Amino acid sequence: MRLRTLLAIPDLRLELITGHDELDRTIRWVVTTDLKDPGRYLHGGELVLSGLVWRTRPADTEVFVRALTRARVSALAAWDAEAATIPADLVEACDRHGLPLFRVPEDVAFASVTEQVMRRLSTARAADLTAVLGRHRTLVAGVTEGAGLGPLLDLVGRDLGMRCWVLAPPGRLIAGPGELPGSLSPADLTRGFLTAPRLPAVLPGPGLSLFAVSPDGTARVADWLLVCEGDCTEWPAERRALAAELTAIVAIERARSGERSNAASRLARELVRLVLADAPAAEILPRLELAGLDTAATLVAVVAGTRDTVRPAELHRLFREILPAGSAVGLLEDEVVALVPAAGPDHDLAAQVRRALSVLAPGLTGGGIAVGVGEPATVEGLRGAVTEARHARRLAADGTGPVRVVGPDALATHALLLASVPDDARITFRDRLLGPLHAYDEAHHADLIRTLETFLQVSGSWTRCADRLHLHVNSVRYRIQRVEELTGRDLARLEDRVDFFLALRLR
């Protein structure tokens, strides 16, 4: 029940003194009090009735009105029967604190006000519950008939005046009004969702409530998000029940969306397996067509993996959301492999993926996500493109931070060579060169490895190496001589310098 309804009840003849702009506030209960500080007995949304017995001096008014506003009551209705007026200091305090104030006629008992309001509240609650059930049936019918989430959210907005949005990571708007409140972006909502200590959560400022669609079975970074206008902590039980049912319906639609994409995922997986098996183009071309890809177009390979962040199936679902529409996204064991139509020579797909994942960074824990992006290729070069993207992902996996994306610009460096070498060979090569130096440093508290690394960084300059290490040149010469003696290498030879450089990069 809204405050403006009070003015329309003929038997009460209430007069609004202050708060003409607040008549859309809702009343959930009626409380009569003559305590100077009744805050402990108020919970918000009440219409407070008072005969002002508590007022013995003007200073009492501030205490009373402040207690009501702190408790977030909806309005105050008052009359001083003894003085036959409403004191000016009460009017001024209510106006200053933004608390609507009604004058109760002298011949109208507070009990009559309570009875009239409570009767309407009871009727409204019964009507609201009936409406909730009816809307629920309509919402379910809408999903069953394939109408999608848009009409459902329109129905909620039209009937309840509560706008809602559904978003997928990393902030893709699935359904809801085009404009978000204030200057918020979908990415802002996603960050608020990922950083909330618990859900549902209320986003400060605009007063938006955030709900996880599948909180029990899906990591937040891979889940859909339901956003509703209003503070859910202040909602009546009926509206909270409706939000829970709406969330359940969105979860059903999300599951159905996943089912619809399962066939496409299987096709993508089989396509990638053929590509990696170096199958002839005659076998690959029909699979490209079945996956919805243009057989004459160039494609970009994207490979993603994670450690202790999300499950492989969730990573797969996440990249179906992140990558452009029309991509073939498959899951091979714990690795996501996708073929993406090239958007043009100036399009940086690696940067696009990096931006999308950066929005999700607050929710990426553990080992984060490592992504490799290859060069565009035609059908004949797809195997090489996927192999390059896999090497780039291995290179990204050696980095730090929750989001690590390596694009084709890094594929022409020594790092690609290192990433393509099997792990056991990398470890053997590194330990054979640096193992004796590690052992010497630990036994003698020396600093041979740091000296070697600095020496290579300054291209073998004795003077600059000594300056960086704050040593005498002769000390640097002695340490490098010990490096050569322990490893049997000659740092005057380019080949040996390259070997040490690569070994240091493998640490």
N, C-alpha and C positions, 0 to 999 in steps of 0.2 A: 504494500500500500504506500502510495506516495503522499508527500505533504500536501500537495495541491488538492488531494481528495478531501482533506479536512475542511477546506473552505467550501466544499460543495455539499457538506452534510447540513441540511437545513435546521435540524433540531439543535445543533450546537452553536451556530452563529459565531464561530471563532473569527477573530480579526487579526490579520497579520500586521505586526508592528515593524519588524526588521526581517531581512532574509528573503527579499523578493526574488533574488536570483538563485535560490537554493530549493525551490519547490519540487525539484525532481528527486530529492532525497527520499529514501524509503524508510518506513517504520516497520520494525519487526516485533515490538513489544511496547507496553505502556507501564510506566513506573510513577508512583506518587511518592514524593519525599519532601520532608521539611528539615533534612540535615544540611548543615552548612557545607559539608564536604562529603557528598554521597558517592564519590568515585569508586570506592571498593565494591559497591553493589551494582555497578553498571558495566555492561559488556559491549556497548556499541549498538546503534540503530534504534535506541529507545525514544519514545515521546515522553518527556519528563513533565509531570504535573506538579506544581508547587504553589502553596498558599503564602509563601515568603515569610513563614514564621521564623525562619533562621536569621532573618535580616534585622539586626539591632542597630547597625550603623552602615554608612555607605561602603566602608572598607570590606564588609562581609561579602558584598556583591562580587568583587573580583575573585575571591576564594571560590565561591559557588560556581560562577560561570567558567572559571578556568578548569575546575573539576569536571564539568560537563563536556567541555571541548576536548580535554585529554581523553575522556572515555569514549569520544566520538559518538555522542548521542545525536539523534537526528534533529531534534527541536525541543524547545521549552514552551510550555503553555502555562500561564500564571495569572494570578489575581490576588491582590492584597485586600481581603474583605474588610479588615479593620480600617485601613486608610482609604479604601474605595478608589484605588488607583494602582498603576504600575510605576514604581519610582523611576525617575529620569536616569539615575546612575545604572539601573538594570538595563534600560534600553541602550544606553551608551556602551556598556560592557558587551552586550550581546552583539551589537553592530560591529564593535572592534574585533571581536573574536570570530565573527562570521557564523554566529549561532542564530538560526531562525527563532523568533519570539512571537508567540500568539497570545492575544488577550482573551481570557475566558469570561464571558458575560457573568455578571454578579448573580443572576438567577439560574445559572447552569451549574449543577453539581459536578465535581470531578468524577464521581462514580458514573454519571451519565456519559461523560467523555470516554471513560475507560470502556464502558459497555458497548458503545457505538463502534469504537475503533477495533476492539477485540472481535466483535461479531464479523466485521469486514475482513479482519486478518484471517479468521478461521475459514471464511468462505473462499478467500483468495488462495489460501494454502491448499484447500481441497481442489480448487480449480487448477492450481499450478501442477499438482500431482497428476491430475487427469491429463493435463496438457503434456506433461513430461512423457507419460506412457503413450499418448497418441503420437507425439513427435517421434518417439523411439520407433514405433511401428512404421511410421512414414520413412524414417531414415533407413531402416533395414530394408524396406521395400525398394527404396531408391537404389541402394547398393546392389540388391538382388537383380534389379532390372538393368544393371549396367549403366546407370545414369552418372556414375562417378561421384567424386567428393564435392565438386563445385556446387551442384544444386543442394546438397546436404548442408553445406556451410551457409548458403544463401537462406535456407529455411531457418536455421538457428538465428542468423542475424535479423531476419524479418520478424520472427515471432518473439524473440527475447531481447532484441536490440543489442546483442552481443556478437561482435564480429570475431571470426576465428580464421586462422590460417594453418595450413599443413605444409611443413618444409622437410626436405630431405637433405642429407649432407651433400656439399658443404654450405647449405643455405639456399638450395634450389626450391623455389616456390612451386608446390604441387597444386594447391588449391587455396582459394580465399580471395578477398578483395585485392585489387592491384596495389593499393598504397598501404604502407605500414604507418602506424601512428608516429607523429613527430618526424624526426629526421633519421629514424632507425633504418638500418639495412638488414636484409636477411642474415648477413654475416654477423651483425651485432647480436641478433637473436640466438644464432648458433653458439657464439662465444658465451653468452649468458647461460645457455642450456648446459654447455660442457663444464663450466666452472661452478655451477650451483652445488653447494654441499649436499643437498638432498632435493628430491623431486616429489610432488610438484613444487615449483619455485615461483616466486613473484619477482619480476624484473623491476627494480626501483625506477622511479621517474614516471614512465608512461603508464604504470599499473597494468602490466600484462602478466598473465599466468602461463607458465610453461609446463607441459606434460610430456613425458616420454610415452611413445606409442607402445613399445614392447620392452618395458623396463626390466623384466625378469629374465629374458632370454637373449638380449642383444646388447652389445657394448654401445655406449652412448654415441660414439663417433660414427657408428653404422646405423643408428636408429633414426626413425622419423620423429618429427617434433610437432606437437599440437600447441598452438598459441591462441589464447583466448583473452579478450578484453576484460579487464576487471581484476580485482584482488581476490583470489580464490579462498583466502583465509577469512574473508568477510561474507562469503556467499551463504545463502540459506541451504539447508540440506537438499532441497529439491534441485537446485542448480548444480550443486556438487555431484548429485547422482546423474544428472544429464551429461555433465562433462565426462564422468567416468564411462557412461554408455557411448558417448561420441568417440572417446579414445579407443574403446573396444572396436567400434565400427571402422575407425581408421586403421586399426591393427589388422582387421580382416581384409581391408582393401590393400594394405601393404603386402599381406601374405599372398593375395591373389595376383598382385603385380609380380611378385617373385615367381609364382607358378607360371605366369605367362612368359617370363624370360628364361625359364629353365630350358625350354627347347632351343632357344637361341644360344644359350650357354653351352649346351651339348654340341651343337654344330660348330661353335667357335673352338671348343676343345679338340674335336676331331680334325678341324682344319689345321690348327697349330701342330698337331701330331704329324699330319701329313707333311707339313712344311719342314719340320725338324728331321723327318725321315728322308728328306731330299727326294720326295716323290716327284714324278714328272709333271710338267705343267698341265698335261691333259687330265690328270687326276685332281689337281688343285683347283682348276678353273670352275668345275661344277660346284665344288664346295664353297668357293667364294660367292657364287651366285646364290646358293642356298642360305648363306650367312647374310645376304643383303648387300654385299660389297660389289662395287663396279670392277669388273675384271680388267678393264683398260686403265684404271686409275692407279696412281702411286699410293703406297700405304706406308704408315709409320708404325714400327713395332714398339710396344711399351711393355716392360716387365716389372713387376712389383713383388716385394716380399716383406715379411715382418717377423720380428722375434718378440714373443711375450706381449704383444700389443692387442691384436684382435685375432680371432680365429680365421683360418683360410677362407671359409665360406663368407664371413663378414667382410674380409678384405676384397673378395670377389664382388660382393654386392656394392661395396663402397666405390670401386672403380667403375662399375656400371653407371653409377650416379655422376662420377667426376668426368669421365671421358665423353667426348662429343657424341651426339646421337648418330646412330649408324655404325658405331664401332662393333667389332666382333671381340667379345671379352670372354676368355675361357680360363678355367682353373686347372692347372696341371700339378697334382699333388698339393704342395703348399705355396705354389708360385702362380701369380696372376700373369697371364700372357694375353696381350690384346693387339689387334691390328686395327689401326685408326686411319680413315681416309685423310690423305694430306690436304691441308687447307690452303696451300699456296707457299711460295718460296719465302715469304716474309713472316709466316706464322711460326711462332715459337711454342711448340706443344709442350716442351719441357717446362717453360716458364708458366704456362697455363696450369699444368698439373701441380707445380710448386705453389702457385697462389691458392689453388683449391685446398691443398693439404695444409697450408699454413693456417687457414681458418680453423682447421680441426686440431691444430697443434696442442691446445690446452687439454685435449682429451686423449692425446697419444702418450702412453706411458711405456715403460719397459724399453725395448729396443727400437721403438719408433718404426717408421716405414721407409724402406729404401726402394728407389725407383730408377730404372734405366730406360732411356729413350734413344732409339737408333735413328739412322739416316733414312729418308724416304727411299722406297724401292719399288720396283715393278714385280710382277709375279715371279720372274726368273731369279730375282735377287732376294726373295723373302727369307730364305733360310739364313743367308748371311745377315739380313737385317735383324732377325730374331736373335741370332747368336751375338751380334754386337750389343743389342739391348740387354741381353743377359750379362755380358761382360760389364756393361755400364752399371747394372744393378749391383753386381759384386763389388765394384769400385765404390758405389754409394754406401754399401753395407759397412765399409771400413771407416766411414765418416762418423761424425758426432751430431747430436741433436735429434729431435723427434721427427723432422722431415728432411730427407736427403734425396735429392733428385740430380742425377747426372745425365746431361744431354749429349747430343752428338758432337758438340764442340770440344768435349774432353776425350773423344775417342781416338784422336791422333797423337796422344801423348804416351809416355812410358807407362802411365797408370793403366792404360788398356792392356798393354803387354803383361803387366803384373797380374791384373785381374783375370787374364785368360789362363794363367798357369795353375795347375792343380795345387790344392793346399799342402799336400805332403812335399811336393817339389819346392814350393815357396819356403816352407819351414826349413828343409834341408839346406837350401842355398843360403838362407839367412844365418843359420846356426854355424855352418861351416866357416863363414867369413867372420862373423862377429862373436861367435862363442868363445874363442881364446881371449878376445879383448874383454868380454864380460867377466870371465874368470880372473883375469889379471886385475881389473878394476876392483873387484870384490876382495881379492886377497891383499892388495897393496893400497887400497883406498886411493887409487889413481883416477884419472879422468881421460883415459885414452879415447873412448868412444865420442865424448863431447868434443875433444880436440880434433878427432878425425872429421866429424860432421862440420865443424867450423872451418876446417882447412879446405874442405870441398866447397863450402858455400862461398868462400872468397877466391875460388878458382886457383888454389895452391899458392896464394901470396903469403909468404912467411910473416911479413910486417903486419899486414892487416889481420891475420889470424892472431898474432901476438897482441895486437891492440884490443881486439874483441875479447880475448880471454884474460887480459890484464897480466900478461906474462912477458918475460924476456924472450927474444927471438931464439936464443939458444935452448931455452926450455921447450919451445915448440918443436925445434929440430930434434931434440932428444925424444920427445913423445912420439913423433912420427916415425923415427927410427925404430922405436920399440914396436909400433904397429906393424911395420914391415917385417921385423924379426919374428913376431909371433904368428903372422899369417903367411909368411913366405911370399908376399906381394911387393911390388915396386910402385910406389905412388907417383913416380915420374912417368910411368906408362899410362896412356889414355885408357887402355882396356881395363887395367886394374882400378883406376879411378871410377870408371863406369860401374864395375862390379860392386864396389863399396857403396856407391851412390844408391844402386838398386837395393842392396841389402839393408841399408838404413831406412829406405822407404817401406820395407816389409816389416818393420818393427811393430 
